[in-house]
Amino acid sequence: MNNQTNKYRADIDGLRAIAVLSVIIFHLDKNILPGGFVGVDILFVLSGYLISLYIYEKMAQGQFSITEFYRRRIKRIAPVMLAVLLFVLIVSQLLLLPKDAKAVSESVIWSLLSMVNIHFYLSQDTSYFAAAMDEKPLLHFWSLAVEEQFYLVWPAILLIFYPARHSKLFLWLLVLMAFISFFAAQYFYASDASLVYYMLPTRAGELLIGAIIAYIIHKKIFSKLSTAILNFISFVGLLLVTLSLIIISEESVFPGFIALIPTVGTACIVFSGQYQSNLITRFLTLKPMVFIGLISYSAYLWHWPIIAFFRYGLFEQNLMTNIALFTLILLLAWLSYHYIEQPFRYTTGNFNKVFTRQYLIPATCITIVAVVAYQVNGFGLRQFSSTYQVKLQSTLSDVKPSYSYKYICQKRRIKTKDITDTNCIIGQTSRIDNQGNAYIPSEEPEVLLLGDSNAAHYVGMIGAFARKQGFLFRNIQINSCPPIRQKIRKHMKIEYYASCRDSLKLLWTKLADYQVIIISASWLDYQSKSSDFLADFYHTVLHLTNKIKHVIILGKVPIIRSYNRNCRARSLSFPLMQCYKPSTSLNKGIANINLELMGFAKENSLVEYFDANSYLCPDNNCSAYNSRGEALYFDQSHLSVPGSWKLGKEIIKQEGVPYPFNLLGESVGH
């Protein structure tokens, strides 16, 4: 049994390889490895372990120096980080839309300050139709910022609290600190998932798991365990890590206590590998694993900008493109490791020299470039091209999200005032009394459109029917909230649960005021979270029909993966971008769930079904554009509000008001 604690651990590099490969594969195709993002948490454990072990060893020898610690950190972290930041900054000014390039220049500055996680948290667009986070090329720097913040506070904490002698009390203090971090992540997740995800206090537990194992190894607390027990610990560690990559997903409450699965698993492998070589350590020390582990830092920094720029270009991702991207990432990582990491890691000089040459001077130059880019609003050299600016203004979409329209009541949490807001009544805008005077009726409509954003994007279409047919309807939509009476928690994300629960509780008390309820939602998404969703929804509908309510179910529109409303604007700078892509067939999942909803409606006399997919997908060729080339969509899965009105008018032009809307005037007594 080898008790040397400061030896080189090739198996650690093997673990790094597993972590970074998991992250890259997840970001290329999350369906392959649903929990691949926990690779970041594995890296946190390894970082906490290596940093803490180094500090423990130096303190025990009376040789720990804060300046030497940071000198080593700068040499290890700064060179490749600065190279990636400069690359992203320059490419963004050349390829991205000015507003997106400007945002990148801002995030570059925050990255140089090791505070980009705070920036992303404070500046994130939390609206329902927020811009895609997977197109932000520096988003992954949040984890680097968390580590750097940990590096700033952890040595100081150890200088104050680290015991001169062996002390299990200190070990329990570490355990308590880690527990508080995991508990805080679990507790605050429902109220602010983004804060939990991005911030050091709720991520520190993962780094502290590494610090705990480092302390146990350094103090040789369990150094006399038998080979059989060590092998068992190693096996348990591998099992936990493997399970975390498979069973944890983006739908999980993460981080939180579930993050203990990959972090404790990693700690088990690190601990057992210190004392015992076994099948797992032999796998981790294979040359390909060690090689990828050695270039893992560079691979992590390069992988996300490459993927983000590719996605920004709206290029189709498939097996071949993912293999090409994966190969390019590893090639860049190897080049960075060989020509940047290695030469700078072995430079000499004191702290002042290293800090000035390897961080301060290049960081200052990058900051100047970033500030200039920010001041010219992300146009870069395009600032001098009047042709580009004219074309940009003519191609940028000014379509607004549905909730920004005054007459659409789409909220995350609805209140009493939303249920009585007369702005949200649509249809016949006025009537003529016996004297020929126009007035707006004061009575509440007898028709209600409810659901989530997939109901909101139908407001224009139904509004066109209502104006033609002569009825009024109120619309109320709750973001990411399944329109059911009970068991809503299992069908949705926990961060939306409280607002959804309270909104539905208020809404269900008001349904007695309406004779016709029109319902639409993201059926497939809720069903994918729980196979019981449709059964619970049907139970809700039957509850309404038992109270002599007429229910109209609206099906899901096609998802157009290739659609982006600003594609033409992007293509002005982005080479090879194709905007008008071929139409696509209706997604089988959508087709099947729409058929299920239609079948349910046919079996119940007070339930009707309608979708507009025969108009959006003539001859099963679905497109985001109508026959005149006008865009009908806001994003890949939602109609725009102007597009919804156009669709409704087009349907009326083709066949008049469709059933069941052509009976609503009679049904509600108009």
C-alpha positions in Angstrom: 0.0 0.0 0.0 1.5 3.3 -1.1 0.9 6.0 1.5 2.7 8.8 -0.4 0.1 11.6 -0.7 1.9 13.9 -3.2 2.7 11.4 -5.9 1.5 12.0 -9.5 -1.9 10.3 -10.0 -2.4 9.2 -13.6 -5.9 7.9 -12.6 -6.8 11.5 -11.7 -6.1 12.4 -15.3 -8.3 9.5 -16.3 -11.1 10.8 -14.2 -10.6 14.2 -15.8 -11.0 12.5 -19.2 -14.4 10.9 -18.2 -15.6 14.3 -16.9 -14.7 16.4 -19.9 -15.8 13.8 -22.4 -19.1 13.6 -20.6 -19.6 17.3 -20.8 -18.6 17.5 -24.5 -20.9 14.6 -25.5 -23.8 16.1 -23.5 -23.4 19.4 -25.2 -23.2 17.8 -28.6 -26.2 15.6 -28.1 -27.8 15.4 -24.7 -29.9 12.4 -25.7 -26.8 10.2 -25.7 -25.8 11.1 -22.2 -28.6 12.8 -20.3 -26.5 13.5 -17.2 -23.3 14.4 -19.0 -23.3 17.8 -17.5 -22.3 16.3 -14.1 -18.8 16.1 -15.6 -18.5 19.7 -14.3 -19.2 18.5 -10.8 -16.6 15.7 -11.2 -14.1 18.3 -12.2 -15.1 20.4 -9.1 -14.3 17.5 -6.8 -10.9 16.9 -8.5 -10.1 20.6 -8.3 -11.0 20.8 -4.7 -9.0 17.6 -4.0 -5.8 18.7 -5.8 -5.8 22.3 -4.5 -6.5 21.3 -0.9 -4.0 18.5 -0.9 -1.3 20.9 -2.1 -2.2 23.4 0.6 -2.4 20.7 3.4 1.1 19.4 2.4 2.7 22.8 2.3 1.1 23.9 5.6 2.3 20.7 7.2 5.8 21.5 6.0 5.5 25.2 7.1 6.1 26.2 3.5 2.8 27.5 2.3 2.9 30.8 0.5 -0.2 32.7 -0.8 1.8 34.3 -3.5 3.4 31.0 -4.6 -0.1 29.4 -4.6 -1.5 32.1 -6.9 1.7 32.1 -9.1 1.0 28.5 -9.8 -2.7 29.1 -10.4 -2.0 31.9 -12.9 0.5 29.7 -14.9 -2.0 26.8 -15.0 -5.2 28.7 -15.7 -4.5 32.1 -17.4 -2.7 31.4 -20.7 -5.3 29.2 -22.4 -8.2 31.1 -20.8 -6.9 34.4 -22.3 -6.4 32.7 -25.7 -10.0 31.5 -25.8 -11.4 34.8 -24.6 -9.5 36.7 -27.4 -10.6 34.2 -30.0 -14.2 34.4 -28.9 -14.1 38.2 -28.8 -12.7 38.5 -32.3 -14.9 35.9 -33.9 -18.0 37.4 -32.2 -17.4 40.8 -33.7 -17.1 39.2 -37.2 -20.0 36.8 -37.2 -22.6 37.5 -34.5 -25.4 40.0 -34.7 -24.2 43.3 -33.2 -26.4 42.9 -30.1 -25.1 39.4 -29.5 -21.5 40.5 -30.1 -21.9 43.3 -27.7 -23.1 40.9 -25.1 -20.0 38.7 -25.7 -17.7 41.7 -25.2 -19.4 42.4 -21.8 -19.1 38.7 -20.7 -15.4 38.8 -21.7 -14.7 41.6 -19.2 -16.6 39.8 -16.5 -14.6 36.6 -17.3 -11.4 38.4 -16.8 -12.6 39.5 -13.4 -13.5 35.9 -12.5 -17.1 37.0 -12.0 -18.9 35.9 -15.2 -21.1 33.5 -13.2 -22.5 36.5 -11.3 -22.9 38.3 -14.6 -24.8 35.5 -16.3 -27.0 35.2 -13.2 -27.8 38.9 -13.0 -28.1 39.6 -16.7 -30.0 36.5 -17.8 -33.2 36.9 -19.6 -35.7 35.0 -17.5 -38.7 35.8 -19.7 -40.5 32.8 -21.1 -39.1 33.3 -24.6 -35.5 34.1 -23.5 -32.8 33.9 -26.1 -31.2 30.5 -26.4 -28.5 30.0 -23.8 -26.8 27.4 -26.0 -25.7 30.2 -28.4 -23.7 32.2 -25.7 -20.0 31.2 -26.5 -18.7 32.0 -23.0 -21.5 30.5 -21.0 -19.3 27.6 -19.8 -16.9 30.1 -18.1 -19.3 30.2 -15.2 -17.7 27.1 -13.8 -14.2 28.5 -14.2 -15.3 31.6 -12.3 -16.7 29.4 -9.5 -13.4 27.6 -9.2 -11.4 30.9 -9.2 -13.6 32.4 -6.5 -13.0 29.2 -4.5 -9.3 29.7 -5.0 -9.6 33.2 -3.6 -11.3 32.3 -0.3 -10.2 28.8 0.4 -6.5 29.4 1.2 -7.5 32.2 3.6 -10.0 30.0 5.4 -7.4 27.2 5.8 -4.8 29.7 7.1 -7.3 30.6 9.8 -8.8 27.3 10.7 -6.4 24.6 9.6 -5.2 22.7 12.8 -1.6 22.4 13.6 -2.2 18.9 14.8 -4.3 16.1 13.6 -7.9 17.0 14.4 -11.1 15.2 13.5 -12.9 18.3 14.5 -11.6 20.0 11.4 -12.8 17.1 9.3 -16.3 17.4 10.8 -16.1 21.2 10.1 -15.4 20.4 6.4 -18.3 18.0 6.3 -20.6 20.5 7.9 -19.6 23.2 5.4 -20.2 20.8 2.5 -23.6 19.8 3.9 -24.7 23.4 4.3 -23.8 24.1 0.7 -25.8 21.0 -0.6 -28.7 21.9 1.7 -28.8 25.5 0.5 -28.8 24.3 -3.1 -31.7 21.9 -2.4 -33.7 24.5 -0.4 -33.3 27.5 -2.7 -33.7 25.6 -6.0 -37.5 26.0 -6.2 -37.3 29.8 -5.6 -34.2 30.6 -7.7 -32.8 27.7 -9.7 -30.4 30.0 -11.6 -28.8 31.3 -8.4 -28.3 27.8 -7.2 -26.8 26.8 -10.5 -24.3 29.6 -10.9 -23.2 30.7 -7.5 -20.2 29.6 -5.4 -22.1 29.1 -2.1 -24.4 26.4 -3.6 -21.5 24.9 -5.6 -18.8 25.0 -2.9 -20.0 21.6 -1.4 -18.7 19.8 -4.5 -15.3 21.4 -4.2 -15.4 20.7 -0.4 -16.0 17.0 -1.1 -12.6 17.0 -2.8 -11.1 18.9 0.2 -12.5 16.3 2.6 -11.0 13.4 0.7 -7.7 15.3 0.4 -7.7 15.8 4.2 -8.5 12.1 4.9 -5.7 11.1 2.5 -3.2 13.7 3.9 -3.9 12.7 7.5 -4.0 9.0 6.6 -7.3 8.6 8.6 -8.4 5.5 6.8 -5.1 4.3 5.4 -5.2 0.8 6.8 -8.2 -0.5 5.0 -8.0 -3.9 3.4 -7.6 -4.5 -0.3 -11.1 -5.9 -0.5 -12.7 -2.8 1.1 -10.7 -0.5 -1.1 -11.8 -2.4 -4.2 -15.4 -2.2 -2.9 -15.1 1.6 -2.4 -13.7 1.9 -5.9 -16.6 -0.1 -7.4 -19.2 1.9 -5.5 -17.5 5.1 -6.8 -17.7 3.9 -10.4 -21.3 2.8 -10.0 -22.3 6.2 -8.6 -20.5 8.1 -11.3 -22.0 5.9 -14.0 -25.5 6.2 -12.6 -25.3 9.9 -12.3 -24.5 10.2 -16.1 -27.5 8.1 -16.9 -30.3 8.8 -14.3 -29.7 12.5 -13.6 -31.1 14.9 -16.3 -31.9 18.5 -16.8 -35.3 17.8 -15.2 -33.6 16.9 -11.9 -33.3 19.3 -9.0 -29.6 19.9 -9.6 -27.4 20.9 -7.9 -28.8 19.8 -4.6 -28.6 16.6 -2.6 -28.7 14.6 -5.9 -25.3 16.1 -6.7 -23.9 13.9 -4.0 -24.2 10.9 -6.3 -21.4 12.0 -8.8 -19.3 13.9 -6.2 -19.2 11.2 -3.6 -18.7 8.6 -6.4 -15.7 10.6 -7.6 -14.4 11.0 -4.1 -14.6 7.2 -3.6 -12.5 6.6 -6.8 -9.9 9.2 -5.8 -9.6 7.7 -2.3 -9.3 4.1 -3.3 -6.9 5.0 -6.1 -4.5 6.5 -3.6 -3.9 3.2 -1.9 -4.8 0.4 -4.3 -4.4 -0.3 -8.0 -7.4 -2.3 -9.3 -9.4 -2.8 -12.5 -10.9 0.7 -12.4 -7.6 2.5 -11.8 -6.0 0.4 -14.6 -8.7 1.6 -16.9 -8.3 5.2 -15.9 -4.5 5.0 -16.4 -4.8 3.7 -20.0 -2.7 6.0 -22.3 -5.8 7.4 -24.2 -7.5 8.2 -21.0 -4.5 9.9 -19.5 -3.9 11.8 -22.8 -7.4 13.2 -22.8 -7.1 14.0 -19.1 -3.9 16.0 -19.8 -5.7 18.1 -22.5 -9.0 18.2 -20.6 -8.6 21.9 -19.4 -8.1 23.1 -22.9 -10.8 20.8 -24.3 -13.3 22.2 -21.8 -12.5 25.8 -22.7 -12.6 25.2 -26.4 -15.6 22.9 -26.7 -18.4 25.3 -25.9 -17.4 28.2 -28.2 -17.0 25.8 -31.1 -20.4 24.3 -30.5 -22.1 27.6 -29.8 -20.8 29.3 -33.0 -21.9 26.2 -35.0 -25.4 26.4 -33.6 -25.5 30.2 -34.1 -25.0 29.5 -37.8 -28.2 27.4 -37.6 -26.3 24.4 -39.1 -27.9 21.1 -38.8 -26.4 18.8 -36.1 -26.3 15.1 -37.0 -23.9 12.3 -36.3 -21.4 13.4 -38.9 -21.3 17.0 -37.9 -21.0 16.0 -34.2 -18.0 13.7 -35.0 -16.4 16.6 -36.9 -17.0 19.0 -34.0 -15.7 16.5 -31.5 -12.5 16.0 -33.6 -12.0 19.7 -34.0 -12.4 20.3 -30.2 -9.8 17.6 -29.4 -7.4 19.0 -32.1 -7.7 22.5 -30.7 -7.2 21.1 -27.2 -4.0 19.3 -28.2 -2.6 22.4 -29.9 -3.4 24.6 -26.9 -1.9 22.0 -24.5 1.2 21.6 -26.5 1.9 25.3 -27.6 0.2 27.3 -24.8 -0.3 25.3 -21.6 3.0 23.5 -21.5 5.4 26.3 -22.4 3.8 28.7 -19.9 3.4 26.2 -17.1 7.2 25.8 -16.9 8.2 29.4 -17.1 10.2 30.9 -14.2 9.9 34.1 -12.3 8.4 35.4 -9.1 4.7 36.2 -8.5 5.0 39.8 -9.7 6.7 38.8 -13.0 4.3 35.9 -13.7 1.2 38.0 -12.8 2.3 40.9 -15.0 3.4 39.0 -18.0 1.0 36.1 -18.1 -2.1 37.9 -16.9 -2.1 41.6 -16.3 -0.7 42.8 -19.7 -2.6 40.4 -22.0 -5.8 40.8 -19.9 -5.5 44.6 -20.2 -5.1 44.4 -23.9 -8.2 42.1 -24.2 -10.1 44.4 -22.0 -9.3 47.4 -24.2 -10.6 45.5 -27.3 -13.7 44.4 -25.4 -14.5 47.9 -24.2 -14.1 49.3 -27.8 -16.3 46.5 -29.1 -18.9 47.3 -26.5 -18.8 51.0 -27.2 -19.4 50.4 -31.0 -22.4 48.2 -30.0 -20.9 45.0 -31.3 -20.6 46.2 -34.9 -16.8 45.9 -34.9 -15.4 46.7 -38.3 -19.0 46.6 -39.6 -19.3 50.0 -37.9 -17.7 51.4 -41.1 -20.1 49.6 -43.5 -23.2 51.6 -44.1 -24.4 48.9 -46.5 -24.3 46.3 -43.7 -26.2 48.6 -41.3 -29.0 49.3 -43.9 -29.4 45.6 -44.7 -29.4 44.7 -41.0 -32.2 47.1 -40.2 -34.3 45.8 -43.1 -33.9 42.1 -42.1 -34.1 42.2 -38.3 -37.4 40.8 -37.1 -39.4 43.1 -34.9 -41.8 40.4 -33.9 -42.5 40.5 -30.1 -43.2 37.6 -27.8 -46.9 37.0 -27.1 -46.8 38.2 -23.4 -45.7 41.7 -24.5 -49.0 42.3 -26.2 -51.4 44.1 -23.9 -54.4 42.0 -24.9 -52.6 38.6 -24.2 -52.7 37.7 -20.5 -49.7 35.3 -20.4 -48.0 35.4 -17.0 -45.8 33.2 -14.8 -48.2 33.9 -11.9 -51.7 35.2 -12.5 -53.5 37.3 -10.0 -57.2 38.4 -9.5 -56.6 41.5 -11.5 -55.5 39.4 -14.5 -58.7 37.4 -14.4 -60.8 40.6 -14.6 -58.6 42.6 -16.9 -60.9 43.9 -19.8 -57.8 44.2 -22.0 -57.7 40.5 -22.3 -61.2 40.2 -23.9 -61.0 39.7 -27.6 -63.4 39.3 -30.5 -66.3 41.4 -31.4 -64.9 44.8 -30.3 -68.2 46.6 -30.3 -71.9 46.3 -30.7 -74.6 48.6 -31.9 -77.6 49.4 -29.7 -81.1 50.2 -30.8 -80.2 53.8 -31.5 -77.2 52.8 -33.6 -74.7 53.8 -30.9 -71.5 51.6 -30.5 -70.6 50.4 -27.1 -68.3 47.8 -25.5 -70.3 45.2 -23.5 -69.6 45.2 -19.9 -70.6 41.6 -19.2 -67.9 38.9 -18.9 -67.5 36.7 -22.0 -68.8 33.2 -21.8 -65.7 31.8 -23.6 -62.3 31.3 -22.0 -59.0 30.4 -23.6 -56.6 28.9 -21.0 -53.3 27.0 -21.0 -49.7 27.8 -21.3 -47.7 29.6 -24.1 -49.1 27.1 -26.5 -52.5 28.6 -25.8 -51.2 32.2 -26.0 -50.0 31.7 -29.5 -53.5 30.8 -30.7 -55.0 34.1 -29.5 -54.7 35.7 -32.9 -56.2 32.8 -34.8 -59.2 32.5 -32.4 -59.5 36.2 -32.4 -59.9 36.2 -36.2 -62.6 33.5 -35.8 -64.3 35.5 -33.0 -64.4 38.7 -35.0 -65.9 36.9 -38.0 -68.4 34.9 -36.0 -69.3 37.6 -33.5 -68.3 36.2 -30.1 -66.0 37.4 -27.3 -63.5 35.4 -25.4 -61.1 36.0 -22.5 -57.6 34.6 -22.6 -55.5 33.6 -19.5 -52.2 31.6 -19.9 -49.8 30.4 -17.2 -46.2 29.8 -18.3 -45.0 26.2 -18.2 -48.1 25.2 -16.2 -50.1 22.0 -17.1 -53.8 22.8 -17.3 -55.0 20.1 -14.9 -56.7 20.2 -11.5 -54.4 17.9 -9.5 -51.0 16.1 -9.4 -49.4 19.0 -11.3 -46.0 18.6 -9.6 -44.9 15.5 -11.4 -45.6 17.0 -14.8 -43.5 20.1 -14.6 -40.2 21.8 -13.6 -40.0 22.5 -9.9 -39.0 26.1 -10.4 -42.4 26.8 -11.9 -44.4 24.7 -9.4 -45.3 27.3 -6.8 -46.5 29.9 -9.3 -48.4 27.3 -11.3 -50.1 25.8 -8.2 -51.2 29.2 -6.9 -52.4 30.4 -10.3 -54.4 27.3 -11.0 -56.0 27.4 -7.6 -57.2 30.9 -8.4 -58.3 30.1 -11.9 -60.3 27.0 -11.1 -62.5 29.1 -8.8 -63.5 31.3 -11.7 -64.3 28.6 -14.4 -68.0 28.5 -13.3 -68.3 31.9 -15.0 -67.7 30.4 -18.5 -69.8 28.2 -20.7 -67.0 27.3 -23.2 -63.5 26.5 -22.2 -60.8 26.4 -24.9 -57.6 24.6 -23.8 -54.2 24.3 -25.3 -50.8 23.4 -23.9 -47.4 21.9 -24.7 -49.0 18.4 -24.6 -45.9 16.5 -25.6 -43.6 18.1 -23.1 -45.8 17.4 -20.2 -46.5 13.8 -21.4 -42.7 13.3 -21.7 -42.2 14.2 -18.0 -44.9 11.8 -16.8 -46.8 9.2 -18.8 -49.9 9.9 -16.6 -50.3 13.4 -17.9 -53.0 12.7 -20.5 -55.0 10.7 -18.0 -54.9 13.6 -15.5 -55.8 16.0 -18.2 -58.8 13.9 -19.3 -59.9 13.8 -15.7 -59.8 17.6 -15.6 -61.8 17.9 -18.9 -64.5 15.4 -17.7 -64.7 17.4 -14.4 -65.6 20.4 -16.6 -68.1 18.6 -18.8 -69.8 17.2 -15.7 -70.6 20.8 -14.9 -72.1 21.2 -18.4 -69.1 23.0 -19.8 -68.3 22.8 -23.5 -64.5 22.1 -23.9 -62.5 22.7 -27.1 -59.0 21.1 -27.1 -56.4 22.7 -29.5 -53.6 20.5 -30.8 -49.9 21.2 -30.9 -48.6 23.0 -33.9 -45.5 21.6 -35.8 -42.1 22.2 -34.4 -39.8 23.7 -37.1 -36.3 23.0 -35.9 -34.6 25.0 -38.7 -36.6 28.2 -38.1 -35.0 31.4 -36.6 -36.8 34.7 -37.1 -33.4 36.6 -37.3 -31.8 34.1 -39.8 -31.6 36.6 -42.6 -30.0 39.2 -40.4 -27.5 36.6 -39.2 -26.7 35.5 -42.7 -25.3 38.9 -43.6 -22.1 38.1 -41.6 -22.3 34.4 -41.2 -21.0 32.5 -44.3 -22.9 29.5 -45.7 -26.0 30.1 -43.5 -29.2 28.8 -45.2 -32.4 30.5 -44.0 -35.1 29.1 -46.3 -34.7 25.5 -45.6 -36.9 22.7 -47.0 -40.2 22.1 -45.3 -40.4 19.2 -42.8 -42.9 16.5 -42.0 -44.9 16.7 -38.9 -43.1 15.3 -35.9 -44.4 11.8 -35.1 -44.7 12.6 -31.4 -46.8 15.6 -32.1 -48.9 13.7 -34.6 -49.6 10.9 -32.2 -50.5 13.0 -29.2 -52.8 15.2 -31.4 -54.5 12.0 -32.5 -54.9 10.8 -28.9 -56.5 14.2 -28.0 -58.8 14.0 -31.1 -59.9 10.4 -30.2 -60.7 11.5 -26.6 -62.8 14.4 -28.0 -64.8 12.1 -30.3 -65.7 9.9 -27.4 -67.2 12.7 -25.4 -70.2 14.7 -26.6 -69.2 18.0 -24.9 -65.6 17.9 -26.0 -64.4 19.1 -29.4 -60.9 19.1 -31.0 -59.2 21.4 -33.5 -55.8 22.0 -34.8 -54.5 24.1 -37.7 -51.9 21.6 -38.9 -53.6 20.9 -42.2 -53.0 24.5 -43.0 -49.5 24.6 -41.6 -48.6 21.3 -43.2 -50.3 21.0 -46.6 -49.5 17.6 -48.1 -47.6 16.9 -44.8 -45.0 19.5 -45.6 -44.7 21.7 -42.6 -43.3 25.2 -42.9 -42.9 28.3 -40.7 -44.0 30.4 -43.7 -47.3 30.8 -45.5 -47.8 30.6 -49.3 -46.8 34.2 -49.6 -43.5 33.7 -47.9 -44.6 35.5 -44.7 -43.3 34.1 -41.4 -46.0 32.7 -39.2 -43.7 31.5 -36.3 -42.1 33.3 -33.4 -39.6 30.5 -32.6 -39.3 26.9 -33.4 -42.5 25.8 -31.6 -44.7 28.9 -31.3 -46.7 30.9 -33.7 -46.0 34.7 -33.6 -48.9 36.9 -32.7 -49.0 38.5 -36.1 -48.6 35.1 -37.7 -51.5 33.7 -35.6 -53.8 36.4 -36.9 -52.7 35.8 -40.4 -53.3 32.1 -40.0 -56.8 32.7 -38.7 -57.7 35.0 -41.6 -56.2 32.5 -44.1 -58.3 29.7 -42.7 -61.4 31.9 -42.9 -60.6 32.8 -46.5 -60.3 29.1 -47.4 -63.4 27.7 -45.7 -64.9 30.2 -43.4 -64.9 29.9 -39.6 -64.0 26.2 -39.0 -66.0 23.9 -36.7 -66.3 24.1 -33.7 -65.7 27.9 -33.7 -68.5 28.5 -36.2 -70.9 27.3 -33.6 -69.6 29.4 -30.7 -71.9 32.3 -31.4 -74.9 30.1 -30.9 -73.4 28.1 -28.1 -72.7 31.1 -25.9 -75.9 32.9 -26.8 -74.7 35.6 -29.2 
